[in-house]
Amino acid sequence: MVKLNTNVSIENIVTIVVLIGSMTLAFGFMKADVSSIKKELELKIDKRQYEADENLVNYKLDVIMQDIDEIKQILKERK
């Protein structure tokens, strides 16, 4: 039969403390990385929405300019 050594040594306590500390640091770094990635994605989404809005405004301005040109042409024909 195998007998386990149940004595708690300073080396075991140091090992446990180091493991807990390293796990805490790893979790903190992962959380920071996730936060930075989230911010980067939000910036990209905002940029794409801005570009889409700008394209829509440009399209609407083009349509309005075409309508104005048509109205000018109709007015010229009536004179």
C-alpha positions as a LaTeX table, in Angstrom:
\begin{tabular}{lrrr}
\hline
Residue & $x$ (\AA) & $y$ (\AA) & $z$ (\AA) \\
\hline
Met1 & 0.00 & 0.00 & 0.00 \\
Val2 & 1.25 & 3.50 & $-0.86$ \\
Lys3 & 1.41 & 5.99 & 1.96 \\
Leu4 & 0.92 & 9.67 & 0.98 \\
Asn5 & 3.03 & 12.35 & 2.58 \\
Thr6 & 0.50 & 14.71 & 4.14 \\
Asn7 & 3.03 & 17.15 & 5.53 \\
Val8 & 2.67 & 20.72 & 4.32 \\
Ser9 & 6.01 & 22.18 & 3.41 \\
Ile10 & 7.05 & 25.73 & 2.62 \\
Glu11 & 7.85 & 24.66 & $-0.94$ \\
Asn12 & 4.27 & 23.44 & $-1.44$ \\
Ile13 & 2.86 & 26.70 & $-0.07$ \\
Val14 & 5.16 & 28.76 & $-2.32$ \\
Thr15 & 4.16 & 26.65 & $-5.33$ \\
Ile16 & 0.45 & 27.16 & $-4.63$ \\
Val17 & 0.92 & 30.91 & $-4.14$ \\
Val18 & 2.91 & 31.19 & $-7.39$ \\
Leu19 & 0.26 & 29.23 & $-9.29$ \\
Ile20 & $-2.56$ & 31.41 & $-7.95$ \\
Gly21 & $-0.58$ & 34.57 & $-8.75$ \\
Ser22 & 0.19 & 33.46 & $-12.29$ \\
Met23 & $-3.44$ & 32.48 & $-12.91$ \\
Thr24 & $-4.56$ & 35.88 & $-11.66$ \\
Leu25 & $-2.10$ & 37.67 & $-13.93$ \\
Ala26 & $-3.08$ & 35.55 & $-16.91$ \\
Phe27 & $-6.77$ & 36.30 & $-16.34$ \\
Gly28 & $-6.02$ & 40.02 & $-16.03$ \\
Phe29 & $-4.06$ & 40.06 & $-19.28$ \\
Met30 & $-6.79$ & 38.13 & $-21.09$ \\
Lys31 & $-9.41$ & 40.57 & $-19.85$ \\
Ala32 & $-7.29$ & 43.53 & $-21.01$ \\
Asp33 & $-6.81$ & 41.92 & $-24.43$ \\
Val34 & $-10.54$ & 41.30 & $-24.79$ \\
Ser35 & $-11.27$ & 44.91 & $-23.83$ \\
Ser36 & $-8.80$ & 46.28 & $-26.37$ \\
Ile37 & $-10.17$ & 44.02 & $-29.12$ \\
Lys38 & $-13.71$ & 45.11 & $-28.25$ \\
Lys39 & $-12.73$ & 48.79 & $-28.50$ \\
Glu40 & $-10.98$ & 48.19 & $-31.82$ \\
Leu41 & $-14.05$ & 46.44 & $-33.24$ \\
Glu42 & $-16.33$ & 49.26 & $-32.05$ \\
Leu43 & $-14.09$ & 51.78 & $-33.81$ \\
Lys44 & $-14.17$ & 49.76 & $-37.02$ \\
Ile45 & $-17.96$ & 49.47 & $-36.85$ \\
Asp46 & $-18.32$ & 53.20 & $-36.24$ \\
Lys47 & $-16.00$ & 53.92 & $-39.18$ \\
Arg48 & $-18.00$ & 51.64 & $-41.49$ \\
Gln49 & $-21.29$ & 53.20 & $-40.39$ \\
Tyr50 & $-19.84$ & 56.65 & $-41.00$ \\
Glu51 & $-18.65$ & 55.63 & $-44.47$ \\
Ala52 & $-22.06$ & 54.10 & $-45.25$ \\
Asp53 & $-23.82$ & 57.27 & $-44.09$ \\
Glu54 & $-21.43$ & 59.41 & $-46.16$ \\
Asn55 & $-22.08$ & 57.25 & $-49.24$ \\
Leu56 & $-25.83$ & 57.55 & $-48.72$ \\
Val57 & $-25.61$ & 61.33 & $-48.40$ \\
Asn58 & $-23.46$ & 61.53 & $-51.55$ \\
Tyr59 & $-25.96$ & 59.38 & $-53.45$ \\
Lys60 & $-28.89$ & 61.51 & $-52.31$ \\
Leu61 & $-27.01$ & 64.68 & $-53.32$ \\
Asp62 & $-26.37$ & 63.19 & $-56.76$ \\
Val63 & $-30.06$ & 62.39 & $-57.15$ \\
Ile64 & $-31.03$ & 65.90 & $-56.03$ \\
Met65 & $-28.54$ & 67.44 & $-58.50$ \\
Gln66 & $-30.01$ & 65.33 & $-61.30$ \\
Asp67 & $-33.52$ & 66.47 & $-60.34$ \\
Ile68 & $-32.36$ & 70.10 & $-60.36$ \\
Asp69 & $-30.80$ & 69.63 & $-63.80$ \\
Glu70 & $-34.05$ & 68.13 & $-65.09$ \\
Ile71 & $-36.06$ & 71.03 & $-63.64$ \\
Lys72 & $-33.65$ & 73.52 & $-65.27$ \\
Gln73 & $-34.04$ & 71.76 & $-68.60$ \\
Ile74 & $-37.85$ & 71.82 & $-68.32$ \\
Leu75 & $-37.78$ & 75.54 & $-67.47$ \\
Lys76 & $-35.51$ & 76.25 & $-70.46$ \\
Glu77 & $-37.88$ & 74.36 & $-72.76$ \\
Arg78 & $-40.88$ & 76.38 & $-71.50$ \\
Lys79 & $-39.20$ & 79.73 & $-72.27$ \\
\hline
\end{tabular}
